[in-house]
């Protein structure tokens, strides 16, 4: 019975580590970049993700949004000057 509990514990720890590595870490990095951009830092680095899942799609959308925002701010600055 104790060995069965040990197996479940190992499976739980493995799944937990995978979730942290595949979901939590990329979302934290994207959140940090989004915070920088929201504070006006348009020089914040692009968020790179090689994955083709939802995190990768979110990263691509965020990078497009950041480029569009920088372009819009540049256009507004040239109109008022």
N, C-alpha and C positions, 0 to 999 in steps of 0.2 A: 504493500500500500504506500509506503514511504517513497519507493522508487517511482511509482506512478505520479505522485505529487512532485517529485524532482523533475520528471519529464515535462509536466505541465508548466512548472516554473521556468524551465529552459525555453520552452516554446513561447511563453509569455514574454520573457526578456528579449528573445530574438525578434518577435513581432514589434515590441516596443522600440527596440533599437532601429528597426527598419522604418517605422513611422517617424521617428525623430529625424533620421537621416534623409528620408525622401520627402517629408512634408514640412515638419516644423522648422528645420534649418533654412530651407529656401524661402519660406514665408517670412521668417524673421529678417532675412537679408533684404527681401523685397520691401518689407515694412520700413526698414532703416533707410533705404533709398527713397522711398515715398516721403518719409519725414523730411529728408534733406531737400527734396524738390519742393515740398509744400512750404518750406522756409525760404524759398527763393534761390536755392543753390542749383542753377541750371547746369553747372559744371559737374554735377554728381555723375559718377560713372554709370554706364548702362548696366542693366541687370541681365547677366548672361545665364541662360539655362539651356542645357542640351536636351532636356526631356521634351517629349512630344505629347505629354499629358496635359491636364488642366493647369498645372503649375507653369509649364512651358508656354501655354496659351496666354496665361495671365501675364507672364513676363514679356511676351511679345506685345500684348496690348498696352502694357505700362510703358514700354519703350516708345511705341508709336505716340502715345499720349504726351510723353515728355518732350519728344521732338516737335509735335504740333504746338504745344504750349510755348516752347522756346521760340518757335517761328512766329507765333502770334504776338508774343511780347516784343520781339524784334520789330515786327511790322508796326505795332502801336508806338514804339519808341521813335521810329523814323517818321511817322505821321505827325507827331507832336513837335518834332524838332525842326 
